Amino acid sequence: MMMNRLSFESLSSVSSVKEPPADNVDHDKVSIVISSNSPSAIAPTTENSQINVSRSCSSSLVNQVIKEEEQEGEEQEGGINKRKMMKKRETSPDILLNDDGYDPNIKKAGGWKTMPYIIGNETFEKLASMSLTANMTVYLRTQYNMDGLTSVSIASIWGGTCNITTLLGAFVSDAYLGRYWTLLTASIIYFLGMGMMTLTAAIPYLRPPSCNKLTAICQEPEKWQLGVLFIALILLSLGAGGIRPVNIAFGVDQFDVTTEKGKKQVESFYNWYYWGFTIALIVALTVVVYIQNNISWALGLAIPTAIILLSIVVFLIGSKLYICVKPRGSVFIDVAKVISAALRKRKIKLKPTTEHTLFDNPSRDPTVENLCLTNRFSCLTKAAVITEQDSFNDQGLPTNGWRLCSIQQVEQFKCIISVMPVWVSGIACFVCMDQQSTQGVLQAIQSDTRFIHNFHVPPGSMGIAGMITLSIWIPIYEHLVLPLSRRMSKDGVGITLKHRLGAGIVMSIICMVVAGIVEGRRRESALKNHTFIAPMSFAWLIPQYALSGMTEVFTGVGIMEFLAKQFPPSMRTLAGSLFFLSLACASYVSSFLINLIHRLSQSASGDKDGSNPGWLGGTDLNKNKLDYYYFIVAGICVLNLLYYIFFASRYVDTSKKDEEGERDVELNS
């Protein structure tokens, strides 16, 4: 069906869509009539107040008409004048949000005075989580006597679970608890997990005895010991899932994003947020990791545990200052409803010669952008078509939300589908980055880590090389590369988001090739000298970590920017969850590849009893073929580059497509 030829006729929460004859259709203009009748009306009518406008189905137009309807209706009923409330909103942004808007009776809250508590909470959480994430492979290898394959698999699965639980955290926050209670509850759960991890390091009974250095015999952990470890990791995953997607959104809630002042304050908040994140990462990868490796694991884990407790206290101190937005329902439930409604109405034919009435329920919240009906994925539009089986309550809302959805719900789901091609292309790059925190650490363990005199660089601190690269490259890119590219380009745009994402994929390929070459030489050096630790400096590993950092600069930041542009502000929590979901998928894919290649390499060698370590098994990296594995990952990244060039890149810049797909609106007087 040619959706750009539809005519919209709306009655409060209902949009009536009528298709005129093809020869009378103006493809550049679509008519919409917004009724001033009561919200309970659910049938089309011809007596409507109409307004002349020149363009389209923008949220500002819908909000304008809604505000006028609300004002007239409430003045007749003797209620509160909403226009006065909106004026109060403009002069006093720091007031509590409720379900109907902003309540001026609540004392001023939010603003910059809440930032020390919110940013402090996030900084302390990142310090604790990164110090454990960076050294998890080393901890499992040295304290639980696990071989490289097992330790890498557990670390990857745990990292993926920490990211995939962000979907659960976002759902609970938006649908039930709200952001404040989700953050507080998740922080407490995370503290319990860190406490259990500290106990596994402090109490020898909770882990297997150390390996015998003379016989090199290592006792495997008991099942109940692994049970205690896994319970701690599950608690950490649940805690991280509640903190990561909610913290930034909760910080943004403290500002009035509908004003220019509020937008500038949000930009400053992001800068301070990432400043705190960077400080936490530096301290975690240097001080805390060093204590864990060279002084005491118990002390090294007790420090982040105490820091998490401190973050909870700091967060609670600022409780009376926060703006707390009540949960308004989760977009995940709306997605399920749209799928259900579209499947039930799949037999409806959307043809130019047929007339259909679409249900619309514009939001009255000024912070929520009302989305316009687009012509993409028209099969989902059927979920908003009103049929004879649909019924409405006194408020003009469907009695069965699983059978009839609003245009807003449909378009939100379309936003999610539209980002999938580009979102998928980022997973392979994140698989490349994931190797450095797992396999790269194993390389560092069996390399010469001496730096100055007798000081040894902890293997878990190698990630600092990627951070340094990122810190050096960003100023160069902003002040040299980007201005130069704008001068050289004909349109003055320079390097676009599409170019940056492609460059990130290229960097991931180079990273894996370099890592494979370096590992081949490291293993050759160790075998030649008959030593477990290769007489080869850890500095040879820095290039692959630096290239991993460049991959993060181009792809990681690029994917976040892409999601931020494609989703309206009201869906920012979902955008963050999708980013973390891509990291989770990368971790799971990495774990799957490792185990698949291990089993295939064992089978190829004719091993039947599992004694052959294959390419990735055993406790000695010198007996493996890790470089072959790196080259396979590089090949996957090459396939990803082809996928991006010939398919996904077409979906990066969708602004023009969306502009063409929006319904132009003409209200006739």
Buried (B, 14 or more C-beta within 10 A) or exposed (E): BBBBBBBBBBBBBBBBBBBBEEEEBEEEBBBBBBBBBEBEBBEBEEEBBBEEBEEBBBBEBBBBBBBBBBBEBBEEEEEEEBBEBBEBBEEEBBBBBEEEBBEBEBEEBBBEBBBBBBBBBBBBBBBBBBBBBBBBBBBBBBBBBBBBBBBBBBBBBBBBBBBBBBBBBBBBBBBEBBBBBBBBBBBBBBBBBBBBBBBBBBEEEBBBEEBEEEEEEBEEBEEEBBEBBEEBBBBBBBBBBBBBBBBBBBBBBBBBBBBEEBEEBBEEBEEBBEEBBBEBBBBBBBBBBBBBBEEEBBBBBBBBBBBBBBBBEBBEEBEEBBBBBEBBEBBBBBBEBBBBBBEBBEEBEBEBEEBBBBBBBBBBBBBBBBBBBBBBBBEBBBBBBBEEEBEBEEEBBBEBBBBBBBBBBBBBBBBBEBBEBBBBBBBBBBBBBBBBBBBBBBBBBBBBBEEEEEEBBBBBBBBBBBBBBBEEBEEEBEEEEEEEBEEEEEEEEBBBBBBBBBBBBBBBBBBBBBBBBBBBBBBBBBEEEEEEBBEBBBEBBBBBBBBBBBBBBBBBBBBBEBBEBBBBBBBBBBBBBBBBBBBBBBBBBBBBBBBEBBBEBBEEEEBEEEEBBBBBBBBBBBBBBBBBBBBBBBEBBBEBBEBBEEEBBBBBBBEEBBEEBBBBBBBEE
